[in-house]
Amino acid sequence: MINANEHQIQIFKKFYCSNQKNREEIFKNYRVSVEAFVELFPGQQINSYASGNRKITDSFIMFKVYDDKSDVCYFPVFSETVGRQMLRGRNIELPQKLSVFSNGQNKGQETTGYFLGGSNHTTDKSNYLLRTLIIFVYSIRTYNQSNPSPMVGPLKTIFDRMNSDPSLCASPSEIKSVNTVLKSFLSYTKFNSLAEYINFIKEQYPCKNIKSVDFNLLRRLFQDKYPSDSLYF
């Protein structure tokens, strides 16, 4: 499977994204699933696959659209309103919304895992924490993107595995992989650690409640196995 190039994307937009009727054709001609449901930062705007110069604010839904014949994959992005309209009446699951904000959850609820799948009886704490860490890491990448890209590589693999069974424990090697990706993403920013990035978000958006999460358990698991490695969260 290969990702569509810019020329293919423009053709796809022209024939399948200009209006609701055309968007219905996507489901007739391709294999479709929801890749991500993401909350944007306040004031952030991204480009929509819908026609014109539309900008998306608040939240977006990214689809994974696979062409069996050409083995090409598209990742069209639409506003939450348009995306939900496209999903209406279809047996396609809308996953949890990825967000670094708590949206009114209290600290006790955030750390039990109630809000990332599973329940307080089945969700392993390290699992919840690692998924939350991945959401923060992914947000670094998408923060300044006008055309957001899907979660890929170790982040995608580990997040999907943890999310498929919230009772699974996070392994030190998985934590190390996420830490390595975090280091890479930070190298393209002015931040030296996740803590600096989180403080920046708090200063930029004082009216929003950022998730208050203690990653000490992940740090202990990581440092017990890799005592000489640097931590970036």
DOZALO-805959 format. One line per field, with one value per residue: residue in one letter; residue number from 1; x, y, z of N, C-alpha, C in turn. Coordinates in steps of 0.05 Angstrom, whole numbers, plus 32768, in hexadecimal, padded with zeros to 4 digits. Atoms other than C-alpha are relative to their C-alpha. Layout:
// residues N
type: c(a_...)
seq: c(NUM_...)
n_px: c(X_...)
n_py: c(Y_...)
n_pz: c(Z_...)
ca_px: c(X_...)
ca_py: c(Y_...)
ca_pz: c(Z_...)
c_px: c(X_...)
c_py: c(Y_...)
c_pz: c(Z_...)
// end
This chain:
// residues 233
type: c(m_i_n_a_n_e_h_q_i_q_i_f_k_k_f_y_c_s_n_q_k_n_r_e_e_i_f_k_n_y_r_v_s_v_e_a_f_v_e_l_f_p_g_q_q_i_n_s_y_a_s_g_n_r_k_i_t_d_s_f_i_m_f_k_v_y_d_d_k_s_d_v_c_y_f_p_v_f_s_e_t_v_g_r_q_m_l_r_g_r_n_i_e_l_p_q_k_l_s_v_f_s_n_g_q_n_k_g_q_e_t_t_g_y_f_l_g_g_s_n_h_t_t_d_k_s_n_y_l_l_r_t_l_i_i_f_v_y_s_i_r_t_y_n_q_s_n_p_s_p_m_v_g_p_l_k_t_i_f_d_r_m_n_s_d_p_s_l_c_a_s_p_s_e_i_k_s_v_n_t_v_l_k_s_f_l_s_y_t_k_f_n_s_l_a_e_y_i_n_f_i_k_e_q_y_p_c_k_n_i_k_s_v_d_f_n_l_l_r_r_l_f_q_d_k_y_p_s_d_s_l_y_f)
seq: c(1_2_3_4_5_6_7_8_9_10_11_12_13_14_15_16_17_18_19_20_21_22_23_24_25_26_27_28_29_30_31_32_33_34_35_36_37_38_39_40_41_42_43_44_45_46_47_48_49_50_51_52_53_54_55_56_57_58_59_60_61_62_63_64_65_66_67_68_69_70_71_72_73_74_75_76_77_78_79_80_81_82_83_84_85_86_87_88_89_90_91_92_93_94_95_96_97_98_99_100_101_102_103_104_105_106_107_108_109_110_111_112_113_114_115_116_117_118_119_120_121_122_123_124_125_126_127_128_129_130_131_132_133_134_135_136_137_138_139_140_141_142_143_144_145_146_147_148_149_150_151_152_153_154_155_156_157_158_159_160_161_162_163_164_165_166_167_168_169_170_171_172_173_174_175_176_177_178_179_180_181_182_183_184_185_186_187_188_189_190_191_192_193_194_195_196_197_198_199_200_201_202_203_204_205_206_207_208_209_210_211_212_213_214_215_216_217_218_219_220_221_222_223_224_225_226_227_228_229_230_231_232_233)
n_px: c(8011_7FF1_8011_8005_7FF0_8010_8011_8017_8011_800F_8014_8013_8010_8012_8015_800D_8002_800B_801A_8008_8006_7FE7_7FF4_800C_7FF3_7FE8_8007_8007_7FE9_7FE8_8002_7FFF_8001_7FF9_7FE5_7FFC_8014_7FEC_8007_7FEC_7FFB_8010_7FF5_7FF2_800F_7FF4_800E_8013_8001_8018_7FF9_7FFC_7FEA_800A_7FEE_800C_7FF9_800C_7FF9_8002_8001_7FEF_8007_7FED_800F_7FEE_8007_7FF5_7FF5_7FE6_7FF1_7FFA_8010_8005_8008_800F_8007_8018_8009_8010_801C_8001_7FF8_8017_8014_7FF7_8002_801B_800D_7FEC_7FF5_7FE4_7FFD_7FF2_7FEF_7FFE_7FF3_7FE5_7FFE_7FEF_8011_800F_801D_8011_7FFB_7FF0_7FE6_8004_800A_7FEC_7FEB_800A_8002_801C_8006_7FF1_8008_7FFF_800C_7FED_7FFB_7FF1_7FEB_7FE6_7FF8_7FEA_800C_800C_7FEB_7FF1_8012_8001_7FE7_8000_8011_7FF0_7FEA_800D_8009_7FE9_7FFD_8017_8005_7FFE_8006_8019_800A_7FF7_7FF9_8009_7FED_7FF2_7FEA_8004_8017_8018_8000_8003_801A_8015_7FFE_8009_801C_8010_8004_7FF6_7FF4_7FE3_7FEC_7FEC_7FE5_7FEA_7FF8_8014_7FFB_7FE7_8007_800E_7FED_7FEE_8010_8003_7FE7_7FFE_8013_7FF6_7FE9_800A_800D_7FEF_8003_7FED_800E_801D_8009_7FFE_8016_8019_8000_8006_801C_800E_7FFD_800E_801D_8006_801C_8004_7FF4_7FEF_8001_7FEC_7FF9_7FE6_7FF3_7FEA_8000_7FF2_7FE3_7FF4_7FFD_7FEB_7FE5_7FF8_7FF6_7FED_7FF7_7FED_800D_800C_801D_8009_801B)
n_py: c(7FE8_7FE7_7FE9_7FF0_7FE9_7FE7_8000_8013_7FF3_7FEB_800E_800B_7FE9_7FF6_8013_800D_7FF0_7FE5_7FFE_8018_8015_800B_800E_801A_8012_800B_801A_8014_8007_8005_800B_7FE8_8001_7FE7_8002_7FF0_7FEB_7FF0_7FE5_7FED_7FEC_7FE8_7FEE_800F_8005_8013_8001_8015_800B_7FF5_7FED_7FE5_7FFA_8005_8007_800F_7FF9_8011_801D_800B_801D_8009_801A_8010_8009_8012_8009_801B_8005_7FF3_8002_7FE4_7FF8_7FE3_7FF8_7FE7_7FF3_7FF0_7FF7_8014_8000_800E_801C_800F_8002_8015_801A_8005_8017_8013_8010_7FF9_7FF6_7FE7_8005_7FEB_7FE7_7FFB_7FE4_7FFB_7FF1_8011_7FFC_8002_8018_7FF9_800E_801C_800F_8001_8014_801B_800B_8000_7FF1_800A_801C_8012_7FF6_8000_801C_800E_7FF1_7FFF_7FE4_7FFA_7FFF_7FE5_7FEB_8000_7FF5_7FE4_7FF6_8000_7FEA_7FE8_8000_7FFB_7FE4_7FF0_8001_7FF4_7FE5_7FEB_800B_7FF8_8018_8014_801B_8015_800C_8016_800C_800B_7FF3_800D_801D_8003_7FF6_8013_8018_7FF9_7FF9_8018_800E_7FEE_800F_8006_7FEF_7FF4_800C_7FED_7FFC_7FEF_7FE5_7FF7_7FF9_7FE6_7FEC_7FFA_7FEF_7FE6_7FF3_7FF7_7FEA_7FE8_7FF5_7FED_7FEB_7FF2_800C_8015_8015_7FFF_7FED_7FE4_7FFD_7FFE_7FE5_7FEE_8002_7FF3_7FE3_7FF8_8004_8001_8006_801D_8011_8015_8018_8001_801C_8006_8016_800C_801D_8006_7FF9_8015_8017_7FFB_7FFD_801A_8010_7FF1_7FEC_7FED_7FF1_7FE7_7FFE_7FE6_7FFB)
n_pz: c(8000_8001_7FFD_8018_8004_8002_8018_7FFB_7FEC_800D_8010_7FEC_7FF6_8016_8007_7FEA_7FE7_8005_7FF4_7FF2_8013_8009_7FE9_7FFE_8013_7FF3_7FF3_8015_8011_7FF0_7FE5_7FEF_7FE3_7FF4_7FF7_7FE7_7FF8_7FF1_7FF8_8006_7FEC_8004_8014_8015_8018_8013_8019_8004_801A_800D_8014_7FF8_7FED_7FE5_7FEA_7FEA_7FE5_7FEB_8002_801B_8003_8016_800A_800F_8018_800E_801B_8003_801B_8004_7FE7_7FF7_7FE9_7FFC_7FE5_8001_7FE6_8001_7FE6_7FF1_800A_801A_7FFC_7FF4_8015_8012_7FF2_7FF8_800C_8008_7FEA_7FFE_7FE5_7FFB_7FE8_7FEC_8009_7FF5_7FF6_7FE9_7FED_7FEF_8006_7FE9_7FF0_7FE8_8000_7FF9_8016_8014_7FFA_7FFF_801A_8009_8019_8017_8006_7FE9_7FE8_7FEA_7FF8_8014_800C_7FF2_7FFE_8013_801B_8003_8000_8019_8014_7FFB_8009_801D_8009_7FFD_8014_801A_8001_8007_801D_800E_7FF5_8015_801A_800D_800C_7FED_800A_7FED_7FEE_800E_7FF3_7FE5_7FF2_800A_7FF9_7FE3_7FF7_8008_7FF0_7FE5_8001_8006_7FE7_7FEB_7FEA_8006_7FF3_8011_7FFC_8002_801B_800D_7FF5_800D_801C_7FFF_7FF7_8017_8012_7FF2_8004_801C_8005_7FF1_800E_8014_7FF1_7FED_7FE6_7FF9_7FF2_8000_7FEB_800C_8013_7FF0_7FF4_8016_8006_7FE9_8003_8018_7FFE_7FE3_7FFB_8005_7FEC_800C_7FF0_7FEA_8000_7FF4_800F_7FF0_8003_8019_7FFC_7FF0_8010_8014_7FF4_7FF5_8016_8010_7FED_800C_8016_7FF9_8001_800B_7FF6)
ca_px: c(8000_801A_8000_7FE2_800F_7FFA_7FE1_7FB6_7F9C_7F86_7F61_7F40_7F29_7F0C_7EE3_7ED1_7ED2_7EAE_7E69_7E43_7E2B_7E72_7E8A_7E58_7E7D_7EBB_7E97_7E82_7EC6_7EF7_7F03_7EF6_7F04_7F0E_7F58_7F53_7F23_7F4C_7F3E_7F65_7F85_7F5C_7F65_7F87_7F6F_7F7C_7F69_7F2C_7F26_7EE2_7EE0_7EF4_7F22_7EFF_7F24_7F16_7F16_7F04_7F09_7F15_7F08_7F3D_7F28_7F53_7F3D_7F5E_7F5C_7F63_7F72_7FAC_7FC2_7FC0_7FA7_7F89_7F7F_7F49_7F3A_7EF6_7ED6_7EB4_7E70_7E7E_7EA1_7E66_7E37_7E60_7E5D_7E13_7DF0_7E32_7E4F_7E91_7EAA_7EBE_7EF9_7F06_7F18_7F62_7F6E_7FA1_7F68_7F40_7EFC_7EE2_7EFC_7F17_7F5D_7F44_7F1E_7F58_7F88_7F59_7F52_7F07_7F0E_7F3D_7F16_7F09_7EF3_7F13_7F0F_7F32_7F60_7FA9_7FC6_8006_7FDB_7FB2_7FF0_8014_7FD8_7FD3_801D_8015_7FDD_800A_8043_8015_7FFB_8042_8044_7FFF_8005_801B_8003_7FCF_7FC9_7FCD_7FEC_7FD6_7FF8_802C_8064_806E_803B_8004_8018_801D_7FE0_7FB5_7FCF_7FC3_7F7F_7F68_7F6E_7F72_7F86_7FCA_8006_8036_807B_80BD_80CE_808D_809A_80E0_80C4_8095_80CC_80F8_80C0_80B5_80FF_80FB_80BD_80DB_8118_80ED_80D3_80EE_80DE_810F_80DC_8092_808D_80A4_8071_8039_804C_8049_8003_7FED_8007_7FE9_7FA4_7F97_7F4C_7F54_7F61_7F9B_7F9B_7FBE_7FE2_801B_804A_8076_8060_8078_80B9_80C6_80B9_80E6_8120_811F_812D_8155_8178_81AB_8179_815F_8115_80EF_80AD)
ca_py: c(8000_8045_8089_80B4_80E9_8132_8129_80ED_8114_814E_811F_80FD_8140_8155_8116_8100_813B_8177_8168_8135_810E_8106_80F3_80BA_809D_8092_805A_8039_8038_8031_800D_8041_8046_807F_808B_80C1_80F0_812B_816A_81A6_81DC_821C_8249_8212_820B_81D2_81C5_819C_816D_818C_81BC_8205_8225_8208_8205_81D6_81ED_81C9_817F_8156_810F_80EE_80B3_807B_806E_8033_8023_7FD7_7FDB_800C_7FFD_8048_8065_80AA_80CE_8102_8133_8152_817A_8153_8169_8151_8112_80FE_810C_80DD_80A6_80AB_8069_8044_800D_8031_803F_8086_807E_80A7_80F0_80FC_8139_8155_8179_815C_8178_817A_8137_813B_8123_80E3_80CF_80DF_80B0_8075_806C_8078_80A4_807D_803D_8006_8011_801B_7FCF_7FBC_7FF5_7FEC_802E_8028_801B_805A_8083_806C_807A_80BF_80CB_80B8_80EA_8121_810C_810A_814F_816B_8154_816F_81B1_81DB_81AE_81CC_8188_8156_8112_80D0_80B1_8081_8053_803E_8071_8052_800A_8013_803E_800D_7FD2_7FF5_800E_7FC9_7FAD_7FE0_7FA8_7FA0_7FBB_7FEB_7FCB_7FF0_7FE6_8007_8042_8047_8049_8082_80A7_80A2_80BE_80F6_8107_810B_8137_8166_816F_8197_81C5_81F5_81C5_8196_816B_815A_8183_81C2_81B5_81AB_81EB_820F_81F5_820B_8251_8255_823C_8250_8246_81FC_81C5_819B_8153_814C_810A_80EE_80C5_80AE_8065_8066_8088_8052_801A_803A_804B_8006_7FE7_801F_8044_8067_8082_80C9_80D6_810C_8108)
ca_pz: c(8000_7FED_8000_7FCA_7FAC_7FA4_7F5D_7F71_7FAD_7F82_7F52_7F8E_7FAA_7F67_7F5C_7FA2_7FD3_7FB4_7FD1_7FFA_7FBD_7FA4_7FE9_7FE9_7FAE_7FDA_7FFE_7FBD_7F9D_7FD7_8018_804E_8098_80C9_80D5_810B_812F_8149_8171_8158_8183_818D_8150_8128_80E0_80B0_8068_8057_801C_800E_7FD4_7FD7_800A_8046_8087_80C0_8108_8149_8132_80F4_80DD_80B2_8087_806D_8025_8003_7FB9_7FB1_7F67_7F6A_7FB1_7FC0_8001_800D_804F_8042_807A_8087_80BE_80F6_80DA_8093_80AC_80D8_809E_8073_80A8_80B4_80A9_809E_80C8_80D1_8117_812C_815C_819A_818E_8197_81C1_81F2_8216_824F_8239_827F_8298_82DF_82F0_8311_82D4_82A6_82CA_82D0_8286_8281_8244_8218_8210_8242_8289_82CD_82D6_8295_8281_8294_82AC_8283_8245_8251_825F_8221_81F5_8214_8209_81C0_81B8_81D3_81A5_8168_8179_8173_812B_8119_813F_8103_80CB_809B_807B_80B4_80A7_80C7_8102_80E7_80FC_8145_815E_8133_8140_818B_8193_816C_8194_81D7_81C1_81A8_81EE_8227_8257_8234_8259_8238_822E_8239_81F0_81DA_8209_81EC_81A5_81B7_81DB_819C_8170_81A3_819F_8153_8153_8188_815C_812B_8162_8195_81CE_81F0_8213_8216_8256_8231_81FB_822E_8252_820F_8202_8248_823B_81F5_8209_8251_8248_8236_8268_8250_8267_82A9_82A4_82CF_82A3_82DD_82D4_828C_82A1_82D5_82A4_8270_829F_82C0_827B_825B_8294_8267_8234_8235_8243_821E_8243)
c_px: c(8011_7FED_7FFE_8013_7FEF_7FEE_7FE8_7FED_7FEE_7FEA_7FEA_7FEE_7FEC_7FE8_7FF0_7FFA_7FF0_7FE5_7FF8_7FFA_8019_800E_7FF4_800D_801A_7FFA_7FF9_8018_801A_7FFA_8005_7FFE_8007_801C_8004_7FE9_800F_7FF5_8018_8005_7FEE_800D_800E_7FED_800F_7FEF_7FEE_8002_7FE7_8008_8003_8017_7FF7_8016_7FF1_800B_7FF3_800A_7FFF_7FFF_8011_7FF8_8019_7FF1_8014_7FF5_800D_800E_801C_8012_8009_7FED_7FFF_7FF8_7FF1_7FF7_7FE7_7FF9_7FF0_7FE3_7FFE_8007_7FE9_7FEA_8007_7FFC_7FE4_7FF4_8014_800B_801E_8004_800F_8010_7FFF_800D_801B_8003_8013_7FF1_7FEE_7FE2_7FEE_8004_8010_8019_7FFD_7FF7_8015_8014_7FF6_7FFD_7FE3_7FFC_8012_7FFA_8003_7FF2_8015_8007_8013_8018_8019_800A_8016_7FF6_7FF4_8015_800F_7FEF_7FFE_801A_8002_7FEF_800E_8016_7FF5_7FF8_8017_8003_7FEA_7FFC_8000_7FFA_7FE5_7FF3_800A_8004_7FF7_8016_800C_8015_7FFA_7FE8_7FE6_7FFE_7FFA_7FE5_7FE9_8000_7FF5_7FE1_7FEE_7FFA_800B_800C_801E_8012_8013_801C_8015_8009_7FED_8003_8019_7FFB_7FF2_8012_8013_7FF1_7FFD_801A_8003_7FED_8009_8017_7FF8_7FF1_8014_8001_8015_7FF4_7FE2_7FF6_8001_7FE9_7FE5_7FFE_7FF9_7FE2_7FF0_8000_7FF0_7FE2_7FF7_7FE2_7FF9_800D_800F_7FFF_8016_8006_801C_800C_8015_8001_800F_801E_800E_8005_8016_801C_800A_800D_8017_800B_8013_7FF4_7FF3_7FE1_7FF8_7FE4_7FFF)
c_py: c(8019_8017_8010_8018_8019_8001_7FEE_800C_8015_7FF5_7FF5_8015_8009_7FEE_7FF6_8012_801A_8004_7FE5_7FE8_7FF3_7FF0_7FE4_7FEB_7FF3_7FE5_7FEB_7FF6_7FF9_7FF1_8016_7FF9_801B_7FFD_800F_8014_8012_801B_8013_8013_8019_8013_7FF2_7FFB_7FED_7FFF_7FE8_7FF5_8009_8017_801C_8004_7FFC_7FF9_7FF2_800B_7FEC_7FE3_7FF7_7FE2_7FF9_7FE3_7FF2_7FF4_7FF0_7FF6_7FE4_7FFC_800C_7FFE_801B_8007_801E_8005_801A_800A_8012_800A_7FEB_7FFF_7FF0_7FE3_7FF0_7FFC_7FE9_7FE4_7FF8_7FE8_7FEB_7FF2_8004_800E_801B_7FFD_8018_8019_8003_801D_8001_800E_7FED_8002_7FFA_7FE8_8009_7FEE_7FE2_7FF0_7FFD_7FE9_7FE4_7FF3_7FFF_800A_7FF9_7FE3_7FEF_800D_8000_7FE4_7FF2_800F_8000_801D_8006_8002_801B_8016_8001_800A_801F_800E_8002_8017_801B_8002_8005_801D_8013_8001_8010_801D_8016_7FF6_800B_7FE9_7FE8_7FE4_7FEC_7FF8_7FE8_7FF3_7FF5_800C_7FF2_7FE4_7FFC_800A_7FED_7FE7_8006_8005_7FE8_7FF0_8010_7FF1_7FF9_8014_800B_7FF4_8016_8006_8012_801D_800C_800A_801B_8016_8008_8011_801C_8010_800B_8017_801A_800E_8015_8018_800F_7FF3_7FE9_7FE7_8003_8014_801D_8005_8003_801B_8015_8000_800E_801E_800B_7FFF_7FFE_7FF9_7FE3_7FF0_7FE9_7FE7_7FFF_7FE2_7FFC_7FE8_7FF2_7FE1_7FF8_8006_7FEA_7FE6_8003_8000_7FE6_7FEE_800E_8017_8016_8011_8019_7FFF_801C_8006_7FFF)
c_pz: c(8000_8004_7FE6_7FFE_7FFC_7FE8_8004_8014_7FF3_7FEE_8012_800A_7FEB_7FFC_8018_8018_7FFD_800D_800D_7FED_7FF6_8016_8005_7FEE_800B_800B_7FEC_7FF2_8010_801A_8014_801E_800B_800C_801A_8003_8013_8007_7FFA_8018_7FFA_7FEB_7FE9_7FE8_7FEE_7FE6_7FFE_7FE3_7FF1_7FEE_800B_8013_801C_8013_8016_801A_8013_7FFD_7FE3_8001_7FE7_7FF8_7FF4_7FE8_7FEE_7FE6_7FFC_7FE6_7FFD_8018_800B_8016_8003_801D_8000_801B_7FFC_801C_800F_7FF5_7FE6_8004_800C_7FEC_7FED_800D_8007_7FF2_7FF7_8018_8002_801B_8000_8019_8013_7FF3_800E_8007_8018_8016_800F_7FFB_8018_8012_8018_8000_8007_7FE9_7FEA_8005_8003_7FE5_7FF6_7FE4_7FE9_7FFA_8019_8018_8016_8009_7FEC_7FF5_8011_8000_7FED_7FE3_7FFC_7FFE_7FE6_7FE9_8002_7FF7_7FE2_7FF5_8002_7FEA_7FE4_7FFD_7FF9_7FE2_7FF2_8007_7FEA_7FE4_7FF5_7FF2_8011_7FF3_8015_8013_7FF3_8012_801B_800E_7FF8_8009_801E_800A_7FF9_8011_801C_8000_7FFA_8019_8017_8018_7FFC_800F_7FEC_8006_7FFF_7FE4_7FF1_800A_7FF3_7FE4_7FFF_8008_7FE9_7FEC_800C_7FFC_7FE4_7FFB_800E_7FF1_7FEB_800E_8011_801C_8003_800D_7FFD_8014_7FF6_7FED_800E_800D_7FEB_7FFA_8016_7FFE_7FE8_8003_801D_8006_7FFC_8016_7FF2_8012_8014_8005_800C_7FF2_8010_7FFD_7FE7_8003_800F_7FEF_7FEB_800D_800D_7FEA_7FF1_8011_7FF5_7FEA_800B_7FFD_7FF6_8008_801F)
// end
